[in-house]
Amino acid sequence: MGLASWLIGITQESLLQAHPLRGSLFENLVVLEMLKARINAGLQTNLHFYRDCSGMEVDVLLEAGNMIRLFEIKSSQTINQESFIQLNKVAAIFGERVAKKVVLYAGHEQQIRSNAEVVSYLYTGAAVTNEGVIDSSPLSMEIFPARQ
């Protein structure tokens, strides 16, 4: 994860796996990729962190007109139900304004869950520049649906 890792003494990949800052470093990497993708696509960099006074938070809130997309970033290679807890709580606050909920994680599989889309960090750019990363039809799990 680049310069930040090197500056804190992580010089080998094996040191990163158990490092207490692994999650923060991964989150930083993903947010930087989000910003880069939006800038390169000529879009506004309207990404925000959300946290309320009770500690409820979501890693990235993307505004698009009156609608928002919520992103939770997880450094794990697998996803469990706990990955959706904060995402769903924050979505409840914003109600109908939430157009999409996405968990970006370190794994490689894409999934559509009843709660949200689960997307590999490898497709971070598509997640913040396209309307959808995964075609939601039951017969297709294409990463980039055809444009109409």
N, C-alpha and C positions, 0 to 999 in steps of 0.2 A: 504494500500500500504506500510505497514511495517514500518521499522525503520525511513525512511525519514519523513513519516507523523508524527510519534510520536515526532520526534525531533523538528518539527515546531509547535507542540501543537495540532495536529489533533488526538484526542483520541477516537472519536466516528465517525461511518460512516456518521451520519447525518451532521457532521461538514465538511466533505469532499465535499459533493454535491455542495455547493456554494463557496468553497474556491478558491481564485484566482490562486492558484498553482495546481489545480486539473489536468489540461491538462498536465502540465510538469511532475507531479508525474506519471500519467498514461503512458505517453510517455517513461519515465524512466523504468517503470515496463515492458513494451512491449519490449524495446531494450534489457533489461537484459534477458528476456525469449528467445529472438532471439539468443543472445550470448550463453546462456546455451544449447539451442537445437543444435546449430552448434558444440559446443565443445563435447557434448555427442554423436553426430553422427560421430565424428572424422573428421569433416570438418574444413576448414580454417575459422577464424573469420574475414572474409573480408567484414565487414559492415562499411559503411562510412556515414557521414552526408554530404549533398551537399548544398552549398550556394554560389551564385556568387556575384559579386560586385554590382549588381542592387537589391539585396535582394531576388532574386528568390531562393527558397529552397525546398528540399524534406527531410523528416525525416531520411530515410535510403536508401542507395544505396548499393546493393549487387552485387559484381562483380563475374561472373562465366565465366572464359575464356575471350573472347572478348565481351560477352553479359553481360547485367546488368538487374537487377530487381529493380524497384523503389517502395518504400513503404511510404505511408502517414499514420500517426497514429492520430486517432481522439478519444477523450474521450467521445464523445456523443453516445447516444443509437440509434440514427437514422442518416442516411446519406442523404445529399442533394447535389445538383449540385456543390455547393461551395467547397465540399470536394475534387473535382477533379481538381480544377483550377491550383494549383501549380504543381500537379503531371503531368498534361498534358503539362504545360509550360516547365518543366524540361525534359520531354520525347521528346519534340520537339528539344531541344538542342542536345540530344544524338542520335536522329534519329533511324536508323535501329538497332542500338546496343541494344535498349530496347526490351527485350524478354517478359517482364511482368510488369504490373502496378497493385499494390494492395493497397486498403485502408483497414487498420486494424482498427476496431472500437470496442466500448464497448458493442455493441448489440450482438445478438445471431444468427442472420440469415446470411446465405451465399447467395450472389447474383452474377450474371454475368451481368455487364452493358456493354454498347458499349465502354465506356472509360476504364474500369478496372474491376478487381475482387473486390468484397467487402467481407471481411472475418472477422469473429468474432475474437477478441483477444484470445479466448479460443483455437484457432488453429494456434497460432503464430509459434509454433515449426514446424508444417507441412509446413507453408508458406515459411520458410527459409531453409528447408531441402529437400523438394520434388519439382519436376518440376511444379506440379500443385496441388492446394488445392481442387479445385472444378472440377469435371468432366464436360466438357463444352458441352456434348451432350444435346440436348433439352429435352430428356426424363429423364435425371438423374441429380440430384444435390448432388451426393455423395461427402462426404468430402475427403475421401481417395480413389482415383480411383485405380482399380486393377493394379498391376504391370504386365508387359508383359515379 
